[in-house]
Amino acid sequence: MRKKLNRSEVKELLRRLEEAYPHAGCSLNFRNPFEILVAVTLSAQTTDARVNQVTPELFDRYPDPEAMSLAEDGELQRIIRPIGMYKNKSKNIKALSAMLASEYGGVVPADQAELEKLPGVGRKTANVVLAEAFGFQRIAVDTHVFRVANRTGLVDEKDVKGTESSLMKVIPEEQWTASHHRIIHHGRQICHARKPDCENCPLDGVCLKKIQK
């Protein structure tokens, strides 16, 4: 039984994703690198829509790293409480803001290694910031990307790191960011974790899961 699509099938799958989700992009609302950094940090284990509900007040009250680093814990937690895990998340965004203010002059670094030094910032968050704030081509592997990429046969990997590495090999670099967004949208709208809507899937005929049924 095959575990991965061949080159021509990958090309066709990517074409269909582009056709199905031509305007796919980042769902988080932000105006600058600091805001997207905080928003992505807050988005862990919740929806982008829910994060977008709390960030207007959050960024109005604390518009830059220095202001965020000086926020009162109780007030910060009150604002982000609706998104869940608010105590840990408030701790992280306050700590990363303090580090930005003290070590980076309040400027979000456009560098993978430097971003990952910030509290609460892992590889996925750093990739999103580099792509959305600075225009680098990146593939950020979240739960949707991991599931869809391995389920369809784009890759055959057991972990996030392997999935990112393999996707970077099979997807042309100039398509990394766009394909990442299209895969996410497909995972949210069609290729659900528990019950994928295969009957209405635009990848019918090129998805390895469906081909081998």
C-alpha positions as CSV (number, residue, x, y, z in Angstrom):
1,M,0.0,0.0,0.0
2,R,1.4,3.4,-1.0
3,K,2.0,5.9,1.7
4,K,2.7,9.0,-0.3
5,L,1.5,10.7,-3.5
6,N,3.8,10.8,-6.5
7,R,5.1,14.1,-7.9
8,S,2.4,14.6,-10.5
9,E,-0.3,13.8,-7.9
10,V,1.2,16.3,-5.5
11,K,1.2,19.0,-8.2
12,E,-2.5,18.2,-8.9
13,L,-3.4,18.3,-5.2
14,L,-1.8,21.7,-4.8
15,R,-3.6,23.0,-7.9
16,R,-6.9,21.9,-6.5
17,L,-6.2,23.5,-3.2
18,E,-5.4,26.7,-4.9
19,E,-8.6,26.5,-6.9
20,A,-10.7,25.7,-3.9
21,Y,-9.2,28.3,-1.5
22,P,-7.9,31.1,-3.7
23,H,-8.1,33.7,-1.0
24,A,-6.9,31.6,2.0
25,G,-4.8,33.6,4.4
26,C,-4.1,34.3,8.0
27,S,-7.3,34.4,10.0
28,L,-5.8,36.4,12.9
29,N,-6.3,40.2,12.9
30,F,-3.1,42.2,13.4
31,R,-1.5,45.4,12.3
32,N,2.2,44.9,13.1
33,P,4.8,42.2,14.0
34,F,4.2,42.5,17.7
35,E,0.4,42.0,17.3
36,I,0.8,38.9,15.2
37,L,3.3,37.5,17.6
38,V,1.0,37.9,20.6
39,A,-2.1,36.7,18.6
40,V,-0.4,33.5,17.5
41,T,0.9,32.9,21.1
42,L,-2.7,33.3,22.3
43,S,-4.1,31.0,19.6
44,A,-2.9,27.7,21.1
45,Q,-5.7,25.3,21.7
46,T,-8.4,27.8,20.7
47,T,-9.8,29.3,17.5
48,D,-8.5,32.3,15.7
49,A,-12.0,33.8,15.8
50,R,-12.0,33.7,19.6
51,V,-8.6,35.3,19.7
52,N,-9.8,38.0,17.4
53,Q,-12.6,38.8,20.0
54,V,-10.1,39.6,22.7
55,T,-7.2,41.3,20.9
56,P,-8.9,44.6,20.1
57,E,-9.1,45.5,23.8
58,L,-5.8,43.9,24.5
59,F,-3.9,45.9,21.9
60,D,-5.8,49.1,22.7
61,R,-4.7,48.8,26.3
62,Y,-1.2,47.5,25.6
63,P,-0.1,48.5,22.1
64,D,3.6,47.7,22.4
65,P,6.0,45.4,24.3
66,E,6.8,47.9,27.0
67,A,3.2,48.5,27.8
68,M,2.4,44.8,27.8
69,S,5.3,44.0,30.0
70,L,4.0,46.4,32.6
71,A,0.4,45.2,32.6
72,E,-1.2,44.1,35.8
73,D,-1.6,40.4,35.9
74,G,-5.3,40.5,36.9
75,E,-6.2,42.9,34.2
76,L,-4.3,41.0,31.5
77,Q,-6.0,37.8,32.6
78,R,-9.4,39.4,32.6
79,I,-9.1,40.5,29.0
80,I,-7.9,37.1,27.6
81,R,-9.9,34.9,29.9
82,P,-12.5,34.0,27.2
83,I,-9.8,32.1,25.1
84,G,-8.9,29.6,27.9
85,M,-5.6,28.8,29.5
86,Y,-5.5,32.5,30.3
87,K,-3.2,32.3,33.3
88,N,-0.4,30.6,31.4
89,K,-1.0,32.7,28.2
90,S,-0.9,36.0,30.1
91,K,2.3,34.9,31.7
92,N,3.9,34.1,28.4
93,I,2.8,37.3,26.5
94,K,3.9,39.4,29.4
95,A,7.3,37.6,29.6
96,L,7.9,37.8,25.9
97,S,7.0,41.5,25.9
98,A,9.5,42.1,28.7
99,M,12.2,40.3,26.8
100,L,11.4,42.3,23.6
101,A,11.5,45.5,25.5
102,S,14.7,44.8,27.4
103,E,16.8,42.8,24.8
104,Y,15.4,43.8,21.4
105,G,14.6,47.5,21.8
106,G,10.9,46.7,21.5
107,V,11.3,45.3,18.0
108,V,10.2,41.8,17.0
109,P,13.2,40.1,15.5
110,A,12.9,38.7,11.9
111,D,14.9,35.7,12.8
112,Q,13.8,32.1,13.6
113,A,16.4,31.4,16.3
114,E,15.8,34.8,18.0
115,L,12.0,34.4,18.0
116,E,12.3,30.9,19.5
117,K,14.2,32.4,22.5
118,L,11.1,34.3,23.5
119,P,8.9,32.8,26.2
120,G,6.1,30.7,24.9
121,V,7.3,30.9,21.3
122,G,8.0,27.6,19.5
123,R,8.8,26.8,15.9
124,K,5.2,27.0,14.6
125,T,4.7,30.5,16.1
126,A,8.0,31.7,14.8
127,N,7.2,30.4,11.3
128,V,3.8,32.2,11.3
129,V,5.4,35.5,12.4
130,L,8.2,35.2,9.8
131,A,5.6,34.6,7.1
132,E,2.9,37.1,8.0
133,A,5.0,39.9,9.5
134,F,8.1,39.7,7.3
135,G,7.1,38.0,4.1
136,F,9.3,34.9,4.4
137,Q,8.1,31.7,2.8
138,R,7.3,29.3,5.7
139,I,5.2,26.3,6.5
140,A,3.8,26.4,10.0
141,V,2.6,22.9,11.0
142,D,-0.4,23.1,13.3
143,T,-2.9,20.3,14.0
144,H,-4.7,20.9,10.7
145,V,-1.6,20.9,8.5
146,F,-0.2,17.8,10.2
147,R,-3.5,15.9,9.8
148,V,-4.3,16.9,6.2
149,A,-0.7,16.5,4.9
150,N,-0.4,13.0,6.2
151,R,-3.9,11.9,5.6
152,T,-3.9,13.0,1.9
153,G,-0.5,11.5,1.2
154,L,1.4,14.7,0.7
155,V,3.8,13.4,3.2
156,D,4.2,10.3,5.5
157,E,5.6,11.5,8.8
158,K,5.0,10.7,12.5
159,D,5.7,14.1,14.0
160,V,5.5,17.8,13.3
161,K,9.1,18.4,12.6
162,G,9.2,15.7,10.0
163,T,6.0,16.9,8.4
164,E,7.4,20.4,8.0
165,S,10.6,19.1,6.5
166,S,8.9,16.8,4.1
167,L,6.4,19.5,3.0
168,M,9.2,21.9,2.3
169,K,10.6,19.2,-0.1
170,V,7.4,18.4,-2.1
171,I,6.0,22.0,-2.2
172,P,7.8,24.6,-4.3
173,E,9.3,27.2,-2.0
174,E,7.4,30.1,-3.5
175,Q,4.2,28.3,-2.6
176,W,5.0,27.4,1.0
177,T,3.1,30.1,2.8
178,A,0.1,30.1,0.5
179,S,-0.1,26.3,0.5
180,H,0.1,26.3,4.3
181,H,-3.0,28.5,4.5
182,R,-4.9,26.4,2.0
183,I,-4.2,23.2,3.8
184,I,-5.4,24.8,7.1
185,H,-8.6,26.0,5.4
186,H,-9.2,22.6,4.0
187,G,-8.7,21.0,7.4
188,R,-11.2,23.4,9.0
189,Q,-13.8,23.2,6.3
190,I,-13.6,19.7,4.8
191,C,-10.9,17.4,6.2
192,H,-12.1,17.3,9.8
193,A,-10.3,15.2,12.4
194,R,-13.1,12.8,13.3
195,K,-15.4,12.9,10.3
196,P,-13.9,14.3,7.1
197,D,-16.5,15.4,4.5
198,C,-15.1,13.2,1.7
199,E,-18.2,13.5,-0.4
200,N,-17.7,17.2,-0.9
201,C,-13.9,17.2,-1.0
202,P,-12.2,19.0,-3.9
203,L,-9.3,16.6,-3.6
204,D,-11.4,13.6,-4.6
205,G,-9.2,11.4,-6.9
206,V,-5.9,12.8,-5.7
207,C,-6.2,12.2,-1.9
208,L,-4.4,9.0,-1.1
209,K,-6.8,8.1,1.7
210,K,-9.7,8.2,-0.8
211,I,-7.8,6.6,-3.7
212,Q,-7.0,3.5,-1.5
213,K,-10.4,3.0,0.0
